[in-house]
Amino acid sequence: MFEQEVTAKFKNIPTPFYYYDVEVLKQTLQKVKEESNKYGFNVHYALKANANNKILNIIKSFNIGADCVSGNEIKKAIECEFSPDHIVFAGVGKSDAEINFALENDIFCFNCESLQELEVINELAGAKNKTARIALRINPNVNANTHKYITTGLEENKFGINLWELDAVIAALKEHKNLKLIGLHFHIGSQITDLSSFKTLCLKVNEIQAWFVNHKIKIENINVGGGLGVDYHEPDANLIADFAAYFKLFNDFLELLPNQKVHFELGRSISAQCGTLISRVLYIKKGVNTNFAILDAGMTELMRPALYQAYHKIENLSTSPPSPLQLERGVRQDGVRYDVVGPICESSDCFGKAVDLPETLRGDIIALRTAGSYGEVMSSAYNLRDRVKAFYSDEI
Ligand SMILES: *Cc1c(COP(=O)(O)O)cnc(C)c1O
């Protein structure tokens, strides 16, 4: 729950908007640096979680690299002064234009996802008389035990090179003179809360490393991707993810060769808890079995619930303490059940079913918590909606 002074500031701002708590972001980054530095690990921020300029500038100021999945993300990272030697580029479908852009900017590494991609990067690098540094994104066939739409490390997923393709890949690399293999890359999924999935990943990485050692191939970098989950249910109790346990686990279980560097690509766990979508109640409507609280924010501002049935904690900021209007009307504080929905013409535009809130009125301010990752960046103009705005704790 926000402090009253913060909630008071929201009253004068037209909704919906994203509110970013800069202090929470900085404290999170501080912890990430502190815990990763213990082991000399390199951390990159996955821009796809949030590509807001101010957020990126803060992240960059903590000396963190960039993990990009499109040419425009590379462009944005460079604009925000991430150094090209700390930019990695992943994605199953890199276009020629994107590859050329990355080559021109001499990024640190391409995380390559297929045999054919290796061929194309080699050809484009050759045309520029350059050598592209590459890592093989290997599909380790590890189950991340998360939602099926955000699991990426199983053989049935579209991502990465499968283990049975490695012989062919090594043969191809011998032919591709404009590629330099510098690493192995893994990313098994997102919103992973059971850390034992990462242990399974480490053991798998050790096995795969052994294969490369047997083939006398030197690997300088191990990139274990991102995926650390956050607490959507109790954000205030767990504002900062358990980075200490997370990094320690990799230190305990990864078997590294001398001088090998370890890289991480964290998105969600860095920016999720600093962001909240703030909205107002437009209407309260009685349904057959339920009451609807209809908000002025919808799937166009926060798509995760519609896209993968994601949960966001919903709070009525006007009822704690109750406003004079609510006291005057004698509204119930003991909880009424609402389906909290948006205004968009889609039935999936629903933020939560059977949500218990104090009795809620038109005009009440509603917070959708833990929305700083995969929130604003996925917003759209569907229904010709205005693009959602953002405000920051140090500016309002
Ligand atoms: C999305 C993505 C990440 C970040 O994942 P989080 O769950 O947000 O930490 C890291 N690496 C790659 C390749 C990704 O696609």
The ligand as an SDF file (V2000), in Angstrom:
LIG
                    3D

 15 15  0  0  0  0  0  0  0  0999 V2000
   12.9870  -12.0070  -21.9050 C   0  0  0  0  0  0  0  0  0  0  0  0
   14.3760  -12.4270  -21.8730 C   0  0  0  0  0  0  0  0  0  0  0  0
   15.1450  -12.1960  -20.7320 C   0  0  0  0  0  0  0  0  0  0  0  0
   14.5880  -11.5660  -19.4730 C   0  0  0  0  0  0  0  0  0  0  0  0
   13.7270  -12.3900  -18.7980 O   0  0  0  0  0  0  0  0  0  0  0  0
   13.1430  -11.9730  -17.3640 P   0  0  0  0  0  0  0  0  0  0  0  0
   12.2370  -13.0770  -17.0150 O   0  0  0  0  0  0  0  0  0  0  0  0
   12.4070  -10.6790  -17.5540 O   0  0  0  0  0  0  0  0  0  0  0  0
   14.2820  -11.8330  -16.4210 O   0  0  0  0  0  0  0  0  0  0  0  0
   16.4600  -12.5930  -20.7600 C   0  0  0  0  0  0  0  0  0  0  0  0
   17.0040  -13.1660  -21.8530 N   0  0  0  0  0  0  0  0  0  0  0  0
   16.3040  -13.3920  -22.9780 C   0  0  0  0  0  0  0  0  0  0  0  0
   16.9580  -14.0200  -24.1360 C   0  0  0  0  0  0  0  0  0  0  0  0
   14.9630  -13.0320  -23.0190 C   0  0  0  0  0  0  0  0  0  0  0  0
   14.2640  -13.2730  -24.1320 O   0  0  0  0  0  0  0  0  0  0  0  0
  1  2  1  0
  2  3  1  0
  2 14  2  0
  3  4  1  0
  3 10  2  0
  4  5  1  0
  5  6  1  0
  6  7  2  0
  6  8  1  0
  6  9  1  0
 10 11  1  0
 11 12  2  0
 12 13  1  0
 12 14  1  0
 14 15  1  0
M  END
$$$$
